[in-house]
């Protein structure tokens, strides 16, 4: 990048970027607020793109971000040609494009290392408040904003916080920030021993077994990354905190007499098709229809968000909830059936490219990186990968990962002042 381009980029960056990211984390747990902020950022990104086009073309991070996004945009665009739900596919494509411009605006921000560490602690506190809000909802019947407990036909009462049925999946995706806050707090800090059990309990009380499994995957990847970066001895205490905290949350959950609602998961090891369908919340019916549609539309699929319309007639005959637009409930299968083998190939290359880049980064970069991967995890089944909630969260996290990756490469403001004084 030329000196003039670097100067222009520097002038665009926010001096108090950590406040913007704090606002986004608050939006993450408030649901609709996050999407509204993303729309505003997209408008800002369009303005910045038009005004500084040459600068963005020379910026490696922006090019990488758009390169990753194009691996989703291109299959989505191709799938629109014969989509089963053209209007919804077009809206989804437009929203994915808006995340590109929102990411462009977010990539103008700069975080130094102290700001990154501060942001992880604040993010953990925000998630703790969200977890407590859900637990209060379970105990009292309403949460802090007056939302009642959700009565589920199968699992009884489920907490939703301010996120509705997306409460558990969103907390699970953001779980690496909780683990990192605990690591930074240290084993002698009381909050470190309270945060993870409360958080795990909130995810369990959301009634989503897939969300708890996703959180467990995130915790496992976080621990592996920590052992690799810090060594087994140095990372042993945080690992014990994470494992013991999650275990304590499970024990408290069982103490609330909620464990019986999850015991049918043991039917996963059954040879009975009926019990297996029950254990998997009737999803095998949906997966079977998704496979059928995939081989009927192998090239470009049935269109992004088009599965609900394409499968409605077939699922109405076998599903206990007829005449509803379902999703495939498995991200890798959703990508395949809605964008065909073109989309599946692009999805695989996306995961390969992002992981290869992430492996060369610092541990701080891994924290939002793991969260982004959890949002787009192939076996994720709670939310649609193209949904407003999950897609907006994923691409904001990818932008944050890129911003944090340069924090260790740039001196903080205090170091800049010290360097200037030393040169005088």
N, C-alpha and C positions, 0 to 999 in steps of 0.2 A: 504494500500500500504506500502511496506517495505521502510526503510530509504534509501537503495541503489537505489531502483526504483524511489523514489521521487527525489533523487539527479540526476539521469539520466534524468528524465523528465525535471527537472529544467534547466539542461545544454542544453537541446534542444530548450528551449523557446527563442523567440526573444526579445532582450532588447528594441528594438524600434518597437514593434509590431504595434503601431498605424499608422506607415508609410505604412506598408503592407496593412492594412485595408483601408487607404486612397487611395492607388493605386487601390484596389478593387472597391471602390465607384466611382472612376473616370472611371473604366472599366464598371461599371453598366450603366453609361449614354453614353458610347461610343460604346456599342453593342459588336462587335466582339472581342474587347480587353479583355472583361471580360472572354469570353470562352477560349481565348488563355492563360490567366493567370491561369484559372482553370486547364487546361491541364498540365501546368508546375507544379502547386501545386500537381496534382495527381502523377506525376513522383517523386516529392520529397516525397510524402506520401508513395509510394511504397518502396522507399529506407529506409525511417524511419521504416516502418512496418517490413521489412525484418531484419533490424539491431537490432531493439528493440522489438521483438515480445512479449517477456514476460512482458515487461513494459506496453505495450498497453493492454494486457489482464487484467492487474491489475488496469488500469485507468478507473474510473467510468464514466467520461464524454465521453471517446471514446467508451466505451461499450454502453452507452445510445444512442450516435449518430448512431452507426452501427445498434443498435436494431431498431431505427426508420427507418433507410434506408432499412433494411431487409423487413420491412412491404411493401415496394414498389418493392424491388428486387425480392422477391419470387413470387408474382403474375405475375410480368413481365416475369420471367423465365418460369413459367408454361404456360403462354399465347403464348409463342413462338412455342409450339409444333405443333399447327395447325393454325398458324397466316395467315391472308389473305395477308400479306406483310412481309414474313419471313426476308428478308434482312434488311428492315427498323426496324423491331422489334429487331433483333440482334444488330444493331448499337445502338439503344436506350438503350437496356439492358447494353451494354458495357459502354455507357456514364454514366448511372446511377451508375454503379460500380465505375467509375473513380471519381465520386463525393464523394464516401466513402473515397478514399485515399486522395483526396484534402482536405476533412474535417479533416482527421487525421493530415495533415500538419498544417492546420489552428489552430487546437486545441493545438498545441505546443506553441502558442503565449500567452503572458500574458499582460493584460491591468489592470492598477490600476485605482482607481476612478477618479483622475484628468485626466488621459488619455482618459477614457471613455467620460467624459464631453467634453473634447477637440474634440474627434472624432465626437460627435453628432453635434457640431457647424460647424466643417469642412464639414461634410456630408450635412448639411443644405445649406452651401454656394455652394457646388458642384451642388446640385439640383437647387439652385437659378440660377446659370449660365446656367444650362440645360433649365430651364423655359424661361429665357431671350433669349436664343438662338432660341427657338421655336417662341417666340413672334416677334423677329426680322425677322425671316423667314416669318411670316404672313404679317408683315408690308412692308418689302422690296421686298419679293419674293424669297430670298435665305437666308440661315442661315449663321453663322459665318464661316462655313467650305465649303460654296459654294453649299450646297444641296438645290434644288428647292422645292417649295411647292408641295404637292401631290394633284393632281386633282382627286376627287372622283366622281363617276357617280351619287351619291345620295346626298352627303353632301357638294359638292363643294370643295373648297380649304381646305386642312387639313395640319396642321403643323406636321413635323416628326422629327425635330432636327437631331441628328446623329443616331437615332434608327429606322428610317423607320416607318412602320405602328405600331411598338411596342412601340412607344413613349409614348402614353397615358397610356397604361397598366403598363409600368415600373415605370413611375412617380407615378401612383396611389399606387402601391405596396410599394414604398419607402416614401410615404407621412408621416408616423409617425415620421421620422427623421426631417422633416420640422416642424411639430408641436412641437417636443421637442426642436429644436433650438429656436423657438419663446418663449417657456416657459423659457428657460435659458437666453434669451436676456432681458426679462422683459418688462413690458408694457410701460416703458419710453423710450425704444430704438426705434429709427425711423425705423430701418430695420425690426423690429418685425411687424410693421403695413404694411409694403410693401411686405414682403416675401410671406405670405399666399395668398393675392389677386393675385399676379403675378403667383404663383404656380397653384392656382385654374383656373386662366384664361388659362394657358398653357394646362392644362388637358382638359378643355372645347374646346379649339381650335383644339385639336387633333382629334375632331370629334367622339370620342368614348364615347357614353353615359354609357356603361358598366364600363368604367374606372372611370368616375366621380362618379357613384354609388359606386364603390369599394372604392374610396377615402373617400366618405361620411361614409361608414361603418367603415373604418379605423379611421376616426376622431371621430366617436361615441364611438368606443371601447377605443380609447385613452383617451377621456374625462371621461368615466366611470372608467377606471383604475386610472386616476389621482384623481378623487374624492374619490375613495376607499383608495388610499395610502396617500393622503395629507389632506383629509377632504374637505368639500364643500367650506368653507370660504377661505382656503389657495389656492385652485385651481380655484377660481372664475375668477380671472383676466386672466390667460391663456385660460380658457374656452371661455371668451368673445372675446379674440383675435382670437381664431380659428373660432368661429361661425361668427363673424363680417367680418373676412378676407375672408372666403369662400363666404359669401353673397356679399361682394364688388366685388369679382372676377366674380360672376354671373352677377351682374349689368353691369360691364364693358363689359362682353361678349355680353349681350343684346344690349348695346350701340354700339358695332361693327356691329350691324344688322345681327347677326348670330343666334339669337334665333329662327327664322323661320325654321331653319333646324332641330330643335329638337321638334317642336310642334306636329309632328306625333306620339310622344310617348304617347300623350293623348289617342290615339286609344287603348291603353292597357285596357281601361275601356269600350271598345266597344264590342257589342255582334256579330259584323260582323267578320267572319273568315278572310276575305280578308284584312280588316283594321288591324286586330290583327297581321296577318303575316307581313304586312308592318311595323307596329310599332316595331316588334321584328326582323326586318331585315331578314325576310323569314326563321328564325331559326326553327319555328314549323315544317316545312318540314323535317329538319335535325333531330330534336328530335324524330319525329314519326318513322323515319327509324332506329334511334339508339335503340328505344324501341323494334322494330321488330327484329333487330339483336341480342339484348340482350337475348330475349327469344328463339332465335334459337341457341345461344351459351351461355347458362346460367352459365356453370361451370367456364371456363377459358377465355371466350370472343373471340374476333376476332384478338387478338394480339395487343400489344402496338404499336400505330401509324398505326394500320391496318384498322381503320375505313374508311379512305379515299378510299382505294381500295374496301373494302367490300360493301360500300354504293354507289359507283360511278354510277353503272348502274341504280339503283333505283332513285337516285337523279337527274340524267341527264334528266329524263322524266318530272320532276316537277320543277326543280330548274332553275333559270334564268341564272346561270353560269354553263353550262354542262361541262362534261369531266374534272373536276377539283377535286383534292383530298381535301375533306372537313374534318373538325374536328367536333366533336359533339357540340362545343360551349356551354358547361356546364360541369364543371370539374367533378362533382359527376357522371353525366351521362357518361362522357368520361371514367372514371375509371371503371364504371360498364360494359359498352359495350366492352371495350378493354381487360379487365382482368376478367370479369365475377363476380359472387357473391363472389368468393374467394378474388379478389382484392377489392371489395366493403367492405367486412368484415375487411380486413387489413387496408383499408383507414379509416374506422370508428374507429378502435382501435388506429391507429396513432394519429388521432385528439384527442381522449380521453386521451392518454398517454401524449402527448405534452402539452395539456391544463392543465391537473392535475399537471404536473411538474411546469408549468409556474405560476400557481396560488400561489405557495409558494415562488416565487422569488421577488426581489426588483423591484422598478418601472423602473430603468435603464434597467433591463433585459426585461421588457415588451416592450420597444421601438423596438428592433429588432425582438422580439417575435411576436408582432402584425404584423410587416411587413412580416415575414415568413408565418403567418397564412393567410394574404391577398393573398400571392402568391399561396397558396394551398386552397383558400376559395372554399367551395363546389359549390357556385353559380357563381363563376368566369367564364366568357364566352369569354374573348377577346383572350387569348392565350391557346395553348395546355399545359396541366400540365406536359407533357413529353417533351416539346420542349426544345431546347438548351437554349433559352433565359430565360424562366420561371423556368425550373428545376434547371439550374445552379444558378440562383438568389436565389431561395428558399433554397437550401442546403448550400449556402454560408451564408445566413442569420441565418439558424439554428445553424451553427457552431459559428457564432458571438454571438448568444444568449447564448450558453454554455460558451463561453469565458467570456462574460460580467457577467454571473451569479457568477463567482468566484472573480470578481473584489472587491466586497464589503467584501469578506471573507479574503482577503490578504492585508496586509499593503502596502502602497506605498513605493517607494524607500526612500523618505525623512523620513518616519516613521521608516523604518529599520535602517537608520543612527542614528536617535534620540534614538532608543532603544539600539543600540550598545554603544553609548556614555554613556547612563544612567547606563549600566551594568559595565562600567569600574571603 
